[in-house]
Amino acid sequence: MKLIAERTHLLAALKAVGHLAKAKAKIPMLAFLRLRTEGDRLFLAATDHDAFAEAEIPADVARQGSICVDAATLLKLVNDFAEGAQVSLDANDKLATLKAGRSRYQLHVLAANDFPSMFEPNGSIAKFMLMPEEARRLLDLPRSAAAKGRADLYYLEGIYLHASEDGATLWSAACDTHVLIVADVDAPEGAQDLPRKVEADDTRAARPRGLMLPLDSVAHILRLGEVPLEIHAGENVVAVRAAASGVKLHYVTRLIENIFPPYERIVPAAEGTCLTVAGDLFAAALRRLSSVAGSEERAVGVEWGEEGDLSLWLDNHAEGIYGAESIPIVACTGPGRIGIRPALALKAMDALGGGNIEIWSTTELKPVRLRSIADPGLIAVVWVARLTRRPEHGALFGEGEAA
């Protein structure tokens, strides 16, 4: 292999796919990139066995070929080369010589035949385009609610993507059993072909609707940048194609076995008591209380009456730590009180963004529904915590200090 490529294109390609190559991978080849040429194009590929990414850039190819090089080393070198440099690569089956300006390096190479084969969707189900703002809404906003590092909840470690029954809306959802965040966009052409729910019968088992994108894969897809994404969905694999700054990108990921629960059943109706507050003030108060709570499991009491401000206070003062906040109420339809863990509520608040937020509550022990007035299509549900101490019990300040 012998070629010359622009440093800008080469660096963009390395950053786009190199994060899949793990330096400490148990299989040494997974720490390498495969470089291959085809005509006047250079293809750079990386894989972790569950996902495969390949970038395509223009190159002046003098001799066709393919090699594997250490991903971390190549990225560091190209990143440090001068901006605008032309990078020359001349490789045989043992060594690759890399040149840029007055810099010259030799790298060990491995045989490209040993690199894992790329996989593609089998029996393509749906093909559609997502614009950058749609990808952010469907993939980025809900992902904070996805389960992480829970062996018993592996099927929730991702984003659940499905079309509505009438095919008009494309929905995404994430849930860790404590927080649920649901977002929607108008369904792009082709999204209606995503799997629909199939009930069990005498000849086949039940099949859930939609797809489950792994959380790591969601992060990789979002790293493709602010560009339109071409989605090809198969039964157990999804391929994503994009192009940015002279680099064509192709990302393929295996899917999680889809057993996502029917979340519509647990979304509380917009009924009961409705409290409206400024989202930024509510989130800031929760963060301050969370900073002294000492544990993410420690609840915050949220209490409001027919008149006056909203009161937030730390529950369970046994450690001698007390905190209270008060923020103005924009509107309310009646008094209420709930216990909520700040870390959970903040996941929902971060997704909902600023502006006024509605908090719908039916009883002190049932999940609450949070909704942005500016974006009512974005739904967040937070499970409540049982309160053990009320404000009238007083804070455990030192003797002589006022509660």
Stockholm file with secondary structure:
# STOCKHOLM 1.0

chainA/1-403         MKLIAERTHLLAALKAVGHLAKAKAKIPMLAFLRLRTEGDRLFLAATDHDAFAEAEIPADVARQGSICVDAATLLKLVNDFAEGAQVSLDANDKLATLKAGRSRYQLHVLAANDFPSMFEPNGSIAKFMLMPEEARRLLDLPRSAAAKGRADLYYLEGIYLHASEDGATLWSAACDTHVLIVADVDAPEGAQDLPRKVEADDTRAARPRGLMLPLDSVAHILRLGEVPLEIHAGENVVAVRAAASGVKLHYVTRLIENIFPPYERIVPAAEGTCLTVAGDLFAAALRRLSSVAGSEERAVGVEWGEEGDLSLWLDNHAEGIYGAESIPIVACTGPGRIGIRPALALKAMDALGGGNIEIWSTTELKPVRLRSIADPGLIAVVWVARLTRRPEHGALFGEGEAA
#=GR chainA/1-403 SS CEEEEEHHHHHHHHHHHGGGSCTTCSSGGGGEEEEEEETTEEEEEEECSSEEEEEEEECEEEECCEEEEEHHHHHHHHHHSCTTCEEEEEECSSEEEEEETTEEEEEECBCGGGSCCCCCCSSCCEEEEECHHHHIIIIITGGGGSCCSCGGGGGGSEEEEEECTTSSEEEEEEECSSEEEEEEEECCTTGGGSCCCBCCCSSSCCBCSSEEEEHHHHHHHHTTCSSCEEEEECSSEEEEEEEETTEEEEEEEECCCCCCCCGGGGSCCSCSEEEEEEHHHHHHHHHHHHHHHSSTTCCEEEEECSSSCEEEEESCCTTSCCCEEEECCSEESSCEEEEECHHHHHHHHHHHCSSEEEEEESSTTSCEEEEESSCTTCEEEECCCCCCCCGGGCCCCCTTCCC
#=GC SS_cons         CEEEEEHHHHHHHHHHHGGGSCTTCSSGGGGEEEEEEETTEEEEEEECSSEEEEEEEECEEEECCEEEEEHHHHHHHHHHSCTTCEEEEEECSSEEEEEETTEEEEEECBCGGGSCCCCCCSSCCEEEEECHHHHIIIIITGGGGSCCSCGGGGGGSEEEEEECTTSSEEEEEEECSSEEEEEEEECCTTGGGSCCCBCCCSSSCCBCSSEEEEHHHHHHHHTTCSSCEEEEECSSEEEEEEEETTEEEEEEEECCCCCCCCGGGGSCCSCSEEEEEEHHHHHHHHHHHHHHHSSTTCCEEEEECSSSCEEEEESCCTTSCCCEEEECCSEESSCEEEEECHHHHHHHHHHHCSSEEEEEESSTTSCEEEEESSCTTCEEEECCCCCCCCGGGCCCCCTTCCC
//
